[in-house]
Amino acid sequence: MPFYKEGAMINSIEQYLSELKKELAGSDRATVQDALADAEEYLRTALDNAKKGNPASEAEALASIIEKYGQPKEIAAAYKSIESSTPLAFSRPARPEVKAPPAPVAAPAAPDTRPFYARFFGVFADPRAWGALIYLIFTFGTGIAYFTWAVTGLSVSAGLLVLIVGLPILGLFLLSARGIALLEGRLIEALIGVRMPRRPLFSRKDIGWWQKFKNLFTERQTWTAVIYMILQMPLGIIYFTVLVTLISFSVWLIGRPVWELVFDFPTFVFPPYAYYTPAWAMPFVVIGGILLLFATMHLAKYIGKMHGMMAKTMLVRE
């Protein structure tokens, strides 16, 4: 018999995924993508195996598989429970067990009520600030690599489209863009703390290569991933330039007493004159450098958060 859920008959995997997406409404987009990909992989693989071993109607086989895997409401509750208790990390969560009652959903994190000075000077103890700083600085290198690969792949594919080898090369390039998007998402989640997909999208095995290519070519996420790769180079240059300049200037200000009093390095040199910081202004210069260094860490954390939001928009399926 077909599988029923609260009066609704589920006769296909597509219908199950649609119900699961409705149950996950309001959840993080990356969580929804992971849940749908995991469910589709399990259901299609199990259905293929069931039809090979005992060719029966698809609806009957699907009913048994759904009974074993879990109803959309159960799966959604399990994913929400896991998301509320699992910290952001590189690890991929296991398929949720849905037979046991789901754990209660944790309450959202309380807002930071510390005084302003505690929040401002406590940024050096915030791992997300350091993670964002590391990510943004290394984006200079990864951005160049992404840009080079994207431009090269697009150019070679476009030039060879008139030949029979053009489409396979284009398909391989688009698949590589999907892979880079997944890797980039893992880095963003680990260093910046923005939830990103933890597993690749499921690719059906029961369709031909041409249909797979069409699905890949017409998927919005494929092309937004390519655009993201191209944007990473100019963004990486901006991030690197701004942050390195601010950090260097902060260190320069903090070290003025050492540079001038110990090594006799003047503040400015306009031949034939050399200018030194007045003694009364030296404490203010050092304090200004310290404040600028803390402000730079806050700026890195904020830019990292904004970049993570942009990455989620471009690299996560709607």
Secondary structure as GFF3:
##gff-version 3
##sequence-region A 1 318
A	DSSP	beta_strand	3	5	.	.	.	ID=ss1
A	DSSP	beta_strand	8	10	.	.	.	ID=ss2
A	DSSP	alpha_helix	13	23	.	.	.	ID=ss3
A	DSSP	alpha_helix	29	53	.	.	.	ID=ss4
A	DSSP	alpha_helix	58	69	.	.	.	ID=ss5
A	DSSP	alpha_helix	72	85	.	.	.	ID=ss6
A	DSSP	alpha_helix	116	121	.	.	.	ID=ss7
A	DSSP	three_ten_helix	122	125	.	.	.	ID=ss8
A	DSSP	alpha_helix	127	160	.	.	.	ID=ss9
A	DSSP	alpha_helix	166	191	.	.	.	ID=ss10
A	DSSP	alpha_helix	209	218	.	.	.	ID=ss11
A	DSSP	alpha_helix	220	254	.	.	.	ID=ss12
A	DSSP	alpha_helix	256	257	.	.	.	ID=ss13
A	DSSP	pi_helix	258	262	.	.	.	ID=ss14
A	DSSP	beta_strand	268	270	.	.	.	ID=ss15
A	DSSP	beta_strand	273	275	.	.	.	ID=ss16
A	DSSP	three_ten_helix	279	281	.	.	.	ID=ss17
A	DSSP	alpha_helix	282	315	.	.	.	ID=ss18
###
